[in-house]
Amino acid sequence: MPNCTRGTMKIRIYTTGGSIDKTYSTQESAFLIGEPQVASILDEANVTIEWEVCSVLRKDSLELTDDDRQLIVEQVKRDPHRHIILTHGTDTMIETARALSSIPGKVIVLTGAMRPAAFKRTDASFNVGGAIIAVQTLPEGIYLVMNGQVFDPSSASKNLARDRFEGSE
């Protein structure tokens, strides 16, 4: 069962970890998945719509297993809300989006960050803001929101050389 924070909501936001939630541990001299950052981002931006954040996993997306993806799919499928945002690591975001594609009747938007939200120079806030708008305005379906664009997961790819997502259009 996920650990949810916030009262009633219009948009349910699930967090799974990834770069958006990474922090630097001086004790371990490494980046670790920390507390979900999306609530802080939305509070700082004074977002006035109703939302709720539920932490499902705290993993780097390269560590996600098929069982983890199934857990995410089952959680979203059982959720009574139509508008779902999933924060996710960018390395396997597309695979998770494709796993969610069998869920009808919802608008599901996956987003994340190339650099942790805790960094001074990050794309996290911009991507989360884009996801908030997208989940409210797009028709039923599964989408990725990154780099100021909405992508269809069936034709999207992560371009490591250019540090961004791209569509095949």
WOLIN-V173278 format. One record per residue. N is the residue number from 1. RES is the residue in one letter. OMEGA is omega in whole degrees, -180 to 180 (NA if undefined). Layout:
N & RES & OMEGA
N & RES & OMEGA
This chain:
1 & M & -178
2 & P & 177
3 & N & -174
4 & C & 176
5 & T & 176
6 & R & -177
7 & G & -180
8 & T & -174
9 & M & 172
10 & K & -178
11 & I & 175
12 & R & -180
13 & I & 176
14 & Y & 177
15 & T & -179
16 & T & -177
17 & G & -178
18 & G & -177
19 & S & -178
20 & I & -177
21 & D & -177
22 & K & 173
23 & T & 179
24 & Y & 178
25 & S & 178
26 & T & 178
27 & Q & -178
28 & E & -176
29 & S & -177
30 & A & 173
31 & F & -180
32 & L & 175
33 & I & -180
34 & G & 177
35 & E & 175
36 & P & -175
37 & Q & -172
38 & V & 179
39 & A & 178
40 & S & 179
41 & I & -178
42 & L & 177
43 & D & 180
44 & E & -180
45 & A & -180
46 & N & 178
47 & V & -172
48 & T & 175
49 & I & 179
50 & E & -179
51 & W & 177
52 & E & 179
53 & V & 177
54 & C & 178
55 & S & 180
56 & V & -180
57 & L & 173
58 & R & -176
59 & K & 166
60 & D & -174
61 & S & 177
62 & L & 179
63 & E & -180
64 & L & 179
65 & T & 174
66 & D & 177
67 & D & 177
68 & D & 179
69 & R & 178
70 & Q & 176
71 & L & 179
72 & I & -180
73 & V & -179
74 & E & 179
75 & Q & -179
76 & V & -180
77 & K & -179
78 & R & -176
79 & D & -179
80 & P & -177
81 & H & 180
82 & R & -175
83 & H & -175
84 & I & 170
85 & I & 178
86 & L & 173
87 & T & -167
88 & H & 172
89 & G & -172
90 & T & -176
91 & D & -179
92 & T & 179
93 & M & -178
94 & I & 180
95 & E & 179
96 & T & 178
97 & A & 179
98 & R & 177
99 & A & -180
100 & L & -172
101 & S & -180
102 & S & -177
103 & I & -180
104 & P & 170
105 & G & -179
106 & K & 168
107 & V & -176
108 & I & -178
109 & V & 176
110 & L & 177
111 & T & 179
112 & G & -179
113 & A & 174
114 & M & 178
115 & R & -177
116 & P & 178
117 & A & -179
118 & A & 180
119 & F & 176
120 & K & 179
121 & R & -177
122 & T & 175
123 & D & -174
124 & A & -177
125 & S & 180
126 & F & -179
127 & N & 178
128 & V & 177
129 & G & 177
130 & G & 180
131 & A & 179
132 & I & 179
133 & I & -177
134 & A & -176
135 & V & 179
136 & Q & -171
137 & T & -178
138 & L & 175
139 & P & 177
140 & E & 178
141 & G & 180
142 & I & -176
143 & Y & 169
144 & L & 174
145 & V & 180
146 & M & 172
147 & N & 177
148 & G & -179
149 & Q & 173
150 & V & -178
151 & F & 169
152 & D & -178
153 & P & -180
154 & S & -179
155 & S & -179
156 & A & 174
157 & S & 175
158 & K & 179
159 & N & -177
160 & L & -179
161 & A & -178
162 & R & 176
163 & D & -179
164 & R & 174
165 & F & 180
166 & E & 175
167 & G & -179
168 & S & -179
169 & E & NA
